[in-house]
Structure formats: structure tokens, C-alpha cells
Amino acid sequence: MTADTEADRKRYEIVVNGREKVVTSGEVTFEQLVELAFHPVPSGPNWVFTVTYRRGGGHKPEGTLKPGESVKVKKGMIFNVTATDKS
């Protein structure tokens, strides 16, 4: 088995804010999802991000992520990331 073949198997197609994205890790963090959703990521003291997901696996197929948290990825998972400027 070559490294390319193994890397291909570890590709997870997910949907972030209605757009298909590919991640190569079996787990994705709140921060990674914000970066996938926004380019560039809004910055400043008044920005608040909300991350929700559905179509996940295991005992928690849907939920919300907070900064610093992560979730195991399943092909076809749907993530919604919103940014709010509290100014």
C-alpha cells in the first residue's frame, strides 16, 4: 500500500455552510471549521462564532461545538458556521 492510497482513504467529504469541503483528519475542531467557512476569518474583539453540525455518527449525530472543542468526522456531515459582530 502506498502513502497516496492511504491518504486517499482518509479523505472526508463534509459540507460547511452549503459548500463541499474535504478534510483529511477523522476529527475536526471548532477553529478549523471557522477557517473552512470564512476566508478571511473576521477578527476583532466583537466577533462571535457559532458552529452546529448534523448527520454525525455515534451517540451524538447532531450538536454544537464551542471554541476548543472537536467532533469526529463522518462523510457527508453538515456543518453550519455563523459569525456575529456584537458591536
C-alpha positions in Angstrom: 0.0 0.0 0.0 1.4 3.4 -0.9 1.1 6.6 1.1 -1.1 8.1 -1.6 -3.6 5.3 -1.3 -3.7 5.6 2.4 -4.1 9.3 2.2 -7.0 8.9 -0.3 -8.8 6.7 2.2 -8.6 9.3 4.9 -10.4 12.0 3.0 -13.7 13.0 4.4 -16.2 15.0 2.3 -18.2 17.3 4.5 -20.4 20.3 3.9 -19.6 23.6 5.5 -22.2 26.4 5.0 -23.6 24.7 2.0 -20.2 24.1 0.3 -18.4 20.8 0.0 -15.1 20.7 1.7 -12.5 17.9 2.2 -10.7 17.2 5.4 -8.0 14.6 5.9 -8.4 14.0 9.7 -11.0 11.9 11.4 -11.7 14.8 13.7 -12.3 18.5 13.1 -12.1 21.3 15.6 -14.2 24.4 16.1 -11.3 26.6 14.9 -10.8 24.5 11.7 -14.5 24.8 10.8 -14.4 28.6 11.2 -11.4 28.7 8.9 -13.2 26.5 6.3 -16.3 28.6 6.5 -14.8 32.1 6.2 -11.8 33.3 4.1 -10.6 35.5 5.5 -11.9 34.9 9.1 -13.4 38.0 10.6 -11.3 39.2 13.5 -11.7 41.5 16.4 -13.0 41.5 20.0 -16.6 41.7 19.0 -16.8 38.6 16.7 -18.6 35.5 18.0 -18.8 32.3 16.0 -21.4 29.5 16.3 -20.8 26.0 14.9 -23.5 23.4 14.7 -23.5 20.0 13.0 -25.8 17.2 11.9 -25.5 13.8 10.2 -22.7 12.8 12.6 -22.0 9.3 13.8 -22.2 7.6 17.1 -24.3 8.5 20.0 -24.4 12.2 19.2 -25.3 12.7 15.5 -26.0 16.4 15.9 -24.9 19.2 18.2 -23.0 22.4 18.8 -19.2 23.0 19.1 -17.6 25.6 21.4 -14.1 27.1 21.0 -11.5 24.4 21.7 -13.9 21.5 21.1 -13.8 18.9 18.3 -16.0 16.3 16.8 -15.4 13.0 14.9 -16.0 13.4 11.2 -18.3 11.3 9.1 -18.6 11.5 5.4 -21.5 13.7 4.5 -21.6 15.6 7.8 -23.2 19.0 7.6 -21.7 22.0 9.5 -23.2 25.5 9.8 -20.9 28.2 10.9 -22.2 31.7 11.6 -20.3 34.9 12.6 -21.9 37.6 14.6 -20.4 41.1 15.1 -21.7 42.1 18.6 -20.6 45.8 18.1 
